[in-house]
Amino acid sequence: ADCDRLARKCGEHGLTIGELIENFVGDLVGGTYSNGSDERDYADQWFERCWFGMFPEPTLLNHLLNFGY
């Protein structure tokens, strides 16, 4: 059902699902193909409010990245 809703949302706006994901990821990471500063801010806010943004797993990778390695 979610796949159908995603396909419909993209189709209504003339996007492929790949284009939607590409644009969202670009905004989330501040990439080359960002849609603007507001979009970057909202994508970051969405990520930080999700469970994985609020409560990251205490892994070795998490530790190393937080300390600049």
Residue pairs with C-beta under 8 A, 6 or more apart in sequence:
6 17
6 20
7 17
9 20
10 16
10 17
10 19
10 20
22 33
23 33
23 35
24 43
25 31
26 32
26 33
26 34
26 35
27 34
27 35
27 39
27 40
27 42
27 43
28 40
28 43
28 44
28 47
30 40
34 40
47 53
48 54
56 62
